[in-house]
Amino acid sequence: MNSTPVLELKNITKRFRTLQALDNVDFDLCQGEIHALVGENRAGKSTLMRILAGVYTEYQGTYVLDGQPVHLHSPHDALARGIGMIHQELSVIPELSVAENMFWAAAAHPFGDGGLGQNECCRRSRIG
C-alpha cells in the first residue's frame, strides 16, 4: 500500500458565527485506506466531511488532492474530481450497490445515454 496521501486536509478551521466547529484539524487518506470518523455529537465529523465533499466551501486551511492544493466550489466540483459522500441521513437506496449509491444523483441525470452505468460509478468511486 502506498503511504503517500491522495487526499489531505491540513489545519482546517471552520466557524459558524460564534461556534468553533473545527480548529486546525488534519486528515489524510492514502490509496486503499478506509477510515471511520467517530466522536460525540457536535464534534465536527459532519463538518469535516462536508468540507471534503465540497458542501462547505468557506473555511481556513489547505485541501490537497493528488499532491496539488485545490479549492472545491461545490459538491459537483468534488464529484468531477472523484470525491463523493454518502450523508449519514437516511439517503441510501438499499437495492443499489455502494458505488451506485455514491453516484445515484449523477446516475439519474441524463448524460447522453440516460445516465452512468455501474462500471462508470465504480470507476468514479475508485472502488471497482
MODELLER restraints for C-alpha pairs under 7 A, 6 or more apart:
rsr = mdl.restraints
at = mdl.atoms
rsr.add(forms.Gaussian(group=physical.xy_distance, feature=features.Distance(at['CA:1:A'], at['CA:32:A']), mean=6.90, stdev=0.5))
rsr.add(forms.Gaussian(group=physical.xy_distance, feature=features.Distance(at['CA:2:A'], at['CA:30:A']), mean=6.74, stdev=0.5))
rsr.add(forms.Gaussian(group=physical.xy_distance, feature=features.Distance(at['CA:2:A'], at['CA:31:A']), mean=6.47, stdev=0.5))
rsr.add(forms.Gaussian(group=physical.xy_distance, feature=features.Distance(at['CA:3:A'], at['CA:30:A']), mean=5.95, stdev=0.5))
rsr.add(forms.Gaussian(group=physical.xy_distance, feature=features.Distance(at['CA:4:A'], at['CA:30:A']), mean=5.95, stdev=0.5))
rsr.add(forms.Gaussian(group=physical.xy_distance, feature=features.Distance(at['CA:5:A'], at['CA:28:A']), mean=5.96, stdev=0.5))
rsr.add(forms.Gaussian(group=physical.xy_distance, feature=features.Distance(at['CA:5:A'], at['CA:29:A']), mean=5.23, stdev=0.5))
rsr.add(forms.Gaussian(group=physical.xy_distance, feature=features.Distance(at['CA:5:A'], at['CA:30:A']), mean=4.17, stdev=0.5))
rsr.add(forms.Gaussian(group=physical.xy_distance, feature=features.Distance(at['CA:6:A'], at['CA:29:A']), mean=6.01, stdev=0.5))
rsr.add(forms.Gaussian(group=physical.xy_distance, feature=features.Distance(at['CA:6:A'], at['CA:30:A']), mean=5.28, stdev=0.5))
rsr.add(forms.Gaussian(group=physical.xy_distance, feature=features.Distance(at['CA:6:A'], at['CA:31:A']), mean=6.32, stdev=0.5))
rsr.add(forms.Gaussian(group=physical.xy_distance, feature=features.Distance(at['CA:6:A'], at['CA:65:A']), mean=5.74, stdev=0.5))
rsr.add(forms.Gaussian(group=physical.xy_distance, feature=features.Distance(at['CA:6:A'], at['CA:66:A']), mean=4.63, stdev=0.5))
rsr.add(forms.Gaussian(group=physical.xy_distance, feature=features.Distance(at['CA:6:A'], at['CA:67:A']), mean=6.81, stdev=0.5))
rsr.add(forms.Gaussian(group=physical.xy_distance, feature=features.Distance(at['CA:7:A'], at['CA:28:A']), mean=5.57, stdev=0.5))
rsr.add(forms.Gaussian(group=physical.xy_distance, feature=features.Distance(at['CA:7:A'], at['CA:29:A']), mean=5.23, stdev=0.5))
rsr.add(forms.Gaussian(group=physical.xy_distance, feature=features.Distance(at['CA:7:A'], at['CA:30:A']), mean=6.92, stdev=0.5))
rsr.add(forms.Gaussian(group=physical.xy_distance, feature=features.Distance(at['CA:7:A'], at['CA:64:A']), mean=5.65, stdev=0.5))
rsr.add(forms.Gaussian(group=physical.xy_distance, feature=features.Distance(at['CA:7:A'], at['CA:65:A']), mean=4.62, stdev=0.5))
rsr.add(forms.Gaussian(group=physical.xy_distance, feature=features.Distance(at['CA:7:A'], at['CA:66:A']), mean=6.19, stdev=0.5))
rsr.add(forms.Gaussian(group=physical.xy_distance, feature=features.Distance(at['CA:8:A'], at['CA:27:A']), mean=5.72, stdev=0.5))
rsr.add(forms.Gaussian(group=physical.xy_distance, feature=features.Distance(at['CA:8:A'], at['CA:28:A']), mean=4.25, stdev=0.5))
rsr.add(forms.Gaussian(group=physical.xy_distance, feature=features.Distance(at['CA:8:A'], at['CA:29:A']), mean=6.47, stdev=0.5))
rsr.add(forms.Gaussian(group=physical.xy_distance, feature=features.Distance(at['CA:8:A'], at['CA:63:A']), mean=5.87, stdev=0.5))
rsr.add(forms.Gaussian(group=physical.xy_distance, feature=features.Distance(at['CA:8:A'], at['CA:64:A']), mean=4.94, stdev=0.5))
rsr.add(forms.Gaussian(group=physical.xy_distance, feature=features.Distance(at['CA:8:A'], at['CA:65:A']), mean=6.53, stdev=0.5))
rsr.add(forms.Gaussian(group=physical.xy_distance, feature=features.Distance(at['CA:9:A'], at['CA:26:A']), mean=5.40, stdev=0.5))
rsr.add(forms.Gaussian(group=physical.xy_distance, feature=features.Distance(at['CA:9:A'], at['CA:27:A']), mean=5.03, stdev=0.5))
rsr.add(forms.Gaussian(group=physical.xy_distance, feature=features.Distance(at['CA:9:A'], at['CA:28:A']), mean=6.19, stdev=0.5))
rsr.add(forms.Gaussian(group=physical.xy_distance, feature=features.Distance(at['CA:9:A'], at['CA:62:A']), mean=5.80, stdev=0.5))
rsr.add(forms.Gaussian(group=physical.xy_distance, feature=features.Distance(at['CA:9:A'], at['CA:63:A']), mean=4.71, stdev=0.5))
rsr.add(forms.Gaussian(group=physical.xy_distance, feature=features.Distance(at['CA:9:A'], at['CA:64:A']), mean=6.35, stdev=0.5))
rsr.add(forms.Gaussian(group=physical.xy_distance, feature=features.Distance(at['CA:10:A'], at['CA:25:A']), mean=6.46, stdev=0.5))
rsr.add(forms.Gaussian(group=physical.xy_distance, feature=features.Distance(at['CA:10:A'], at['CA:26:A']), mean=4.61, stdev=0.5))
rsr.add(forms.Gaussian(group=physical.xy_distance, feature=features.Distance(at['CA:10:A'], at['CA:27:A']), mean=6.63, stdev=0.5))
rsr.add(forms.Gaussian(group=physical.xy_distance, feature=features.Distance(at['CA:10:A'], at['CA:61:A']), mean=5.68, stdev=0.5))
rsr.add(forms.Gaussian(group=physical.xy_distance, feature=features.Distance(at['CA:10:A'], at['CA:62:A']), mean=5.02, stdev=0.5))
rsr.add(forms.Gaussian(group=physical.xy_distance, feature=features.Distance(at['CA:10:A'], at['CA:63:A']), mean=6.46, stdev=0.5))
rsr.add(forms.Gaussian(group=physical.xy_distance, feature=features.Distance(at['CA:11:A'], at['CA:24:A']), mean=3.84, stdev=0.5))
rsr.add(forms.Gaussian(group=physical.xy_distance, feature=features.Distance(at['CA:11:A'], at['CA:25:A']), mean=4.92, stdev=0.5))
rsr.add(forms.Gaussian(group=physical.xy_distance, feature=features.Distance(at['CA:11:A'], at['CA:26:A']), mean=5.45, stdev=0.5))
rsr.add(forms.Gaussian(group=physical.xy_distance, feature=features.Distance(at['CA:11:A'], at['CA:61:A']), mean=4.83, stdev=0.5))
rsr.add(forms.Gaussian(group=physical.xy_distance, feature=features.Distance(at['CA:11:A'], at['CA:62:A']), mean=6.66, stdev=0.5))
rsr.add(forms.Gaussian(group=physical.xy_distance, feature=features.Distance(at['CA:12:A'], at['CA:22:A']), mean=6.65, stdev=0.5))
rsr.add(forms.Gaussian(group=physical.xy_distance, feature=features.Distance(at['CA:12:A'], at['CA:23:A']), mean=6.48, stdev=0.5))
rsr.add(forms.Gaussian(group=physical.xy_distance, feature=features.Distance(at['CA:12:A'], at['CA:24:A']), mean=4.75, stdev=0.5))
rsr.add(forms.Gaussian(group=physical.xy_distance, feature=features.Distance(at['CA:12:A'], at['CA:25:A']), mean=4.83, stdev=0.5))
rsr.add(forms.Gaussian(group=physical.xy_distance, feature=features.Distance(at['CA:12:A'], at['CA:26:A']), mean=6.54, stdev=0.5))
rsr.add(forms.Gaussian(group=physical.xy_distance, feature=features.Distance(at['CA:12:A'], at['CA:59:A']), mean=6.87, stdev=0.5))
rsr.add(forms.Gaussian(group=physical.xy_distance, feature=features.Distance(at['CA:12:A'], at['CA:60:A']), mean=5.53, stdev=0.5))
rsr.add(forms.Gaussian(group=physical.xy_distance, feature=features.Distance(at['CA:12:A'], at['CA:61:A']), mean=4.31, stdev=0.5))
rsr.add(forms.Gaussian(group=physical.xy_distance, feature=features.Distance(at['CA:12:A'], at['CA:62:A']), mean=6.69, stdev=0.5))
rsr.add(forms.Gaussian(group=physical.xy_distance, feature=features.Distance(at['CA:13:A'], at['CA:22:A']), mean=4.78, stdev=0.5))
rsr.add(forms.Gaussian(group=physical.xy_distance, feature=features.Distance(at['CA:13:A'], at['CA:23:A']), mean=4.57, stdev=0.5))
rsr.add(forms.Gaussian(group=physical.xy_distance, feature=features.Distance(at['CA:13:A'], at['CA:24:A']), mean=5.09, stdev=0.5))
rsr.add(forms.Gaussian(group=physical.xy_distance, feature=features.Distance(at['CA:13:A'], at['CA:25:A']), mean=6.66, stdev=0.5))
rsr.add(forms.Gaussian(group=physical.xy_distance, feature=features.Distance(at['CA:13:A'], at['CA:59:A']), mean=5.90, stdev=0.5))
rsr.add(forms.Gaussian(group=physical.xy_distance, feature=features.Distance(at['CA:13:A'], at['CA:60:A']), mean=4.99, stdev=0.5))
rsr.add(forms.Gaussian(group=physical.xy_distance, feature=features.Distance(at['CA:13:A'], at['CA:61:A']), mean=6.26, stdev=0.5))
rsr.add(forms.Gaussian(group=physical.xy_distance, feature=features.Distance(at['CA:14:A'], at['CA:20:A']), mean=6.40, stdev=0.5))
rsr.add(forms.Gaussian(group=physical.xy_distance, feature=features.Distance(at['CA:14:A'], at['CA:21:A']), mean=5.55, stdev=0.5))
rsr.add(forms.Gaussian(group=physical.xy_distance, feature=features.Distance(at['CA:14:A'], at['CA:22:A']), mean=4.95, stdev=0.5))
rsr.add(forms.Gaussian(group=physical.xy_distance, feature=features.Distance(at['CA:14:A'], at['CA:23:A']), mean=6.79, stdev=0.5))
rsr.add(forms.Gaussian(group=physical.xy_distance, feature=features.Distance(at['CA:14:A'], at['CA:59:A']), mean=5.03, stdev=0.5))
rsr.add(forms.Gaussian(group=physical.xy_distance, feature=features.Distance(at['CA:14:A'], at['CA:60:A']), mean=6.48, stdev=0.5))
rsr.add(forms.Gaussian(group=physical.xy_distance, feature=features.Distance(at['CA:15:A'], at['CA:21:A']), mean=5.46, stdev=0.5))
rsr.add(forms.Gaussian(group=physical.xy_distance, feature=features.Distance(at['CA:15:A'], at['CA:22:A']), mean=6.92, stdev=0.5))
rsr.add(forms.Gaussian(group=physical.xy_distance, feature=features.Distance(at['CA:21:A'], at['CA:44:A']), mean=5.44, stdev=0.5))
rsr.add(forms.Gaussian(group=physical.xy_distance, feature=features.Distance(at['CA:22:A'], at['CA:44:A']), mean=5.93, stdev=0.5))
rsr.add(forms.Gaussian(group=physical.xy_distance, feature=features.Distance(at['CA:37:A'], at['CA:45:A']), mean=6.34, stdev=0.5))
rsr.add(forms.Gaussian(group=physical.xy_distance, feature=features.Distance(at['CA:50:A'], at['CA:56:A']), mean=5.63, stdev=0.5))
rsr.add(forms.Gaussian(group=physical.xy_distance, feature=features.Distance(at['CA:51:A'], at['CA:57:A']), mean=6.41, stdev=0.5))
rsr.add(forms.Gaussian(group=physical.xy_distance, feature=features.Distance(at['CA:53:A'], at['CA:75:A']), mean=5.69, stdev=0.5))
rsr.add(forms.Gaussian(group=physical.xy_distance, feature=features.Distance(at['CA:53:A'], at['CA:78:A']), mean=5.72, stdev=0.5))
rsr.add(forms.Gaussian(group=physical.xy_distance, feature=features.Distance(at['CA:53:A'], at['CA:83:A']), mean=6.20, stdev=0.5))
rsr.add(forms.Gaussian(group=physical.xy_distance, feature=features.Distance(at['CA:53:A'], at['CA:84:A']), mean=5.83, stdev=0.5))
rsr.add(forms.Gaussian(group=physical.xy_distance, feature=features.Distance(at['CA:53:A'], at['CA:85:A']), mean=6.08, stdev=0.5))
rsr.add(forms.Gaussian(group=physical.xy_distance, feature=features.Distance(at['CA:54:A'], at['CA:72:A']), mean=5.29, stdev=0.5))
rsr.add(forms.Gaussian(group=physical.xy_distance, feature=features.Distance(at['CA:54:A'], at['CA:73:A']), mean=6.19, stdev=0.5))
rsr.add(forms.Gaussian(group=physical.xy_distance, feature=features.Distance(at['CA:54:A'], at['CA:74:A']), mean=4.68, stdev=0.5))
rsr.add(forms.Gaussian(group=physical.xy_distance, feature=features.Distance(at['CA:54:A'], at['CA:75:A']), mean=4.44, stdev=0.5))
rsr.add(forms.Gaussian(group=physical.xy_distance, feature=features.Distance(at['CA:54:A'], at['CA:78:A']), mean=5.62, stdev=0.5))
rsr.add(forms.Gaussian(group=physical.xy_distance, feature=features.Distance(at['CA:55:A'], at['CA:74:A']), mean=5.77, stdev=0.5))
rsr.add(forms.Gaussian(group=physical.xy_distance, feature=features.Distance(at['CA:55:A'], at['CA:75:A']), mean=5.41, stdev=0.5))
rsr.add(forms.Gaussian(group=physical.xy_distance, feature=features.Distance(at['CA:57:A'], at['CA:72:A']), mean=6.46, stdev=0.5))
rsr.add(forms.Gaussian(group=physical.xy_distance, feature=features.Distance(at['CA:57:A'], at['CA:73:A']), mean=5.92, stdev=0.5))
rsr.add(forms.Gaussian(group=physical.xy_distance, feature=features.Distance(at['CA:62:A'], at['CA:69:A']), mean=6.76, stdev=0.5))
rsr.add(forms.Gaussian(group=physical.xy_distance, feature=features.Distance(at['CA:63:A'], at['CA:69:A']), mean=5.63, stdev=0.5))
rsr.add(forms.Gaussian(group=physical.xy_distance, feature=features.Distance(at['CA:63:A'], at['CA:70:A']), mean=5.68, stdev=0.5))
rsr.add(forms.Gaussian(group=physical.xy_distance, feature=features.Distance(at['CA:63:A'], at['CA:71:A']), mean=6.63, stdev=0.5))
rsr.add(forms.Gaussian(group=physical.xy_distance, feature=features.Distance(at['CA:64:A'], at['CA:70:A']), mean=5.78, stdev=0.5))
rsr.add(forms.Gaussian(group=physical.xy_distance, feature=features.Distance(at['CA:72:A'], at['CA:78:A']), mean=6.18, stdev=0.5))
rsr.add(forms.Gaussian(group=physical.xy_distance, feature=features.Distance(at['CA:78:A'], at['CA:84:A']), mean=6.60, stdev=0.5))
rsr.add(forms.Gaussian(group=physical.xy_distance, feature=features.Distance(at['CA:82:A'], at['CA:124:A']), mean=5.30, stdev=0.5))
rsr.add(forms.Gaussian(group=physical.xy_distance, feature=features.Distance(at['CA:82:A'], at['CA:125:A']), mean=6.14, stdev=0.5))
rsr.add(forms.Gaussian(group=physical.xy_distance, feature=features.Distance(at['CA:84:A'], at['CA:102:A']), mean=6.24, stdev=0.5))
rsr.add(forms.Gaussian(group=physical.xy_distance, feature=features.Distance(at['CA:85:A'], at['CA:102:A']), mean=6.49, stdev=0.5))
rsr.add(forms.Gaussian(group=physical.xy_distance, feature=features.Distance(at['CA:86:A'], at['CA:102:A']), mean=5.99, stdev=0.5))
rsr.add(forms.Gaussian(group=physical.xy_distance, feature=features.Distance(at['CA:92:A'], at['CA:101:A']), mean=6.04, stdev=0.5))
rsr.add(forms.Gaussian(group=physical.xy_distance, feature=features.Distance(at['CA:93:A'], at['CA:101:A']), mean=6.44, stdev=0.5))
rsr.add(forms.Gaussian(group=physical.xy_distance, feature=features.Distance(at['CA:99:A'], at['CA:121:A']), mean=5.46, stdev=0.5))
rsr.add(forms.Gaussian(group=physical.xy_distance, feature=features.Distance(at['CA:99:A'], at['CA:122:A']), mean=5.29, stdev=0.5))
rsr.add(forms.Gaussian(group=physical.xy_distance, feature=features.Distance(at['CA:99:A'], at['CA:125:A']), mean=6.10, stdev=0.5))
rsr.add(forms.Gaussian(group=physical.xy_distance, feature=features.Distance(at['CA:100:A'], at['CA:118:A']), mean=6.46, stdev=0.5))
rsr.add(forms.Gaussian(group=physical.xy_distance, feature=features.Distance(at['CA:100:A'], at['CA:121:A']), mean=5.85, stdev=0.5))
rsr.add(forms.Gaussian(group=physical.xy_distance, feature=features.Distance(at['CA:103:A'], at['CA:121:A']), mean=6.20, stdev=0.5))
rsr.add(forms.Gaussian(group=physical.xy_distance, feature=features.Distance(at['CA:106:A'], at['CA:115:A']), mean=6.91, stdev=0.5))
rsr.add(forms.Gaussian(group=physical.xy_distance, feature=features.Distance(at['CA:106:A'], at['CA:116:A']), mean=6.76, stdev=0.5))
rsr.add(forms.Gaussian(group=physical.xy_distance, feature=features.Distance(at['CA:107:A'], at['CA:115:A']), mean=4.59, stdev=0.5))
rsr.add(forms.Gaussian(group=physical.xy_distance, feature=features.Distance(at['CA:107:A'], at['CA:116:A']), mean=4.56, stdev=0.5))
rsr.add(forms.Gaussian(group=physical.xy_distance, feature=features.Distance(at['CA:108:A'], at['CA:115:A']), mean=5.76, stdev=0.5))
rsr.add(forms.Gaussian(group=physical.xy_distance, feature=features.Distance(at['CA:109:A'], at['CA:115:A']), mean=5.63, stdev=0.5))
rsr.add(forms.Gaussian(group=physical.xy_distance, feature=features.Distance(at['CA:122:A'], at['CA:128:A']), mean=4.44, stdev=0.5))
